[in-house]
Amino acid sequence: MEETDFAAHLTAVMTGSALTMLIGVGHRTGLFAAAAGGPATSAGLAARAGLEERYVREWLGAMVTGGIFTYDDGEYAFPPSHAKFLLGETASNLMPSLLTLSAFTGILPELERAFAEGGGVPRSAYGPHLEALGAKTGDSWKHIYREHLVDGFFGAVPGLTERLAAGVRVLDLGCGTGNAIAVAAEAFPASRFTGVDINPGVVGQARENTAHLPNAEFAVGDAAELAGEFDVITAFDAVHDQDRPDVVLRRIRGALAPDGLFFMVDTNFSADVARNVGHPLAALCYSISLMYCTTTSLAEGGAALGAMWGTEKARELLADAGFRHVEVLGSPRPQNCVYACRP
Ligand SMILES: C[S@@+](CC[C@H](N)C(=O)[O-])C[C@H]1O[C@@H](n2cnc3c(N)ncnc32)[C@H](O)[C@@H]1O
């Protein structure tokens, strides 16, 4: 890259991070929701949102020049084609991810200390920062499951939806707040779903989210101590974060029925950084991996695979765990793939 191009590139980087912060401000002050009501002057929008006009006007200036709002004849507009990416209960809404990213700034002092001293930032350190900035990490996935779980993710594996419809025993490992089971248990009433997560807080929320579903149950447990027998074991975005992924994968293999399927959704990148150059989501995913996945694992003395462990490393660990047949399939999200793993 030429020097002048690189300076322009860095300026765009800076602008992106400034806008990410102000997008969070717009969310927490209710400005986006108010602006969805239609074009308004800064005074009109401030009155609608119950805010101070001077602050709203400066924020609007950033939103217009940042390409998020439009401006015409004294009025600011939030086009519906933009609003769907920042408001609403859909998988298109990127607000949960934007808020989560901002919240990571709160742990940077601890992360920098770990660069120098080793160790990492424990998962418990993130809660207060996420809450303070209004971020709920499960929210993005909740909408993704509603829109894509059955046809997009399960549909990627031939015959899987038919088995689920017929009735099988399913375990979801690292189930979080139960968003995947909430969709799957409703779509496949003949199957029985068990969610396991090491975090008692999310298991409590999972039980609340699925209280109306008689075929869903949850337990607090460590995947590294998994027991029992299941026809299908799923893990959504939950394996690369494991402190002991090799042990967990062996346990999964041991808990599968002879004709069972391990259905793993994880990130779709290469283990080789050179092969990720030019991928539009790679820098973002390396950054998230550093600021969450890698450091939380190191805090526990874990393997710290990170989110960018890559399909090569995943295949290696799956083979070591005893999965002789592994297919890597596409998914509805470019940053994720589906591993269909059989003994
Ligand atoms: C990135 S979240 C994904 C949550 C959920 N699958 C979803 O898609 O919303 C990873 C989850 O794995 C859980 N987890 C991490 N280590 C675990 C372990 N050893 N045993 C069980 N759950 C674990 C975490 O508590 C967290 O809820």
The ligand as a Gaussian input file, in Angstrom:
#p B3LYP/6-31G(d) Opt

LIG

0 1
 C      -19.629000     -18.287000      22.815000
 S      -20.706000     -19.023000      23.956000
 C      -21.875000     -19.812000      22.894000
 C      -23.189000     -20.049000      23.600000
 C      -24.277000     -20.723000      22.772000
 N      -23.848000     -21.980000      22.169000
 C      -24.810000     -19.788000      21.716000
 O      -24.610000     -20.050000      20.544000
 O      -25.417000     -18.782000      22.069000
 C      -19.750000     -20.401000      24.589000
 C      -20.424000     -21.091000      25.779000
 O      -19.637000     -22.210000      26.172000
 C      -19.699000     -22.309000      27.597000
 N      -18.544000     -23.100000      28.068000
 C      -17.235000     -22.756000      28.058000
 N      -16.498000     -23.740000      28.574000
 C      -17.348000     -24.753000      28.892000
 C      -17.180000     -26.044000      29.461000
 N      -15.970000     -26.512000      29.802000
 N      -18.266000     -26.805000      29.648000
 C      -19.505000     -26.362000      29.316000
 N      -19.722000     -25.132000      28.792000
 C      -18.651000     -24.344000      28.576000
 C      -19.669000     -20.867000      28.048000
 O      -20.168000     -20.728000      29.369000
 C      -20.570000     -20.198000      26.994000
 O      -21.921000     -20.161000      27.410000

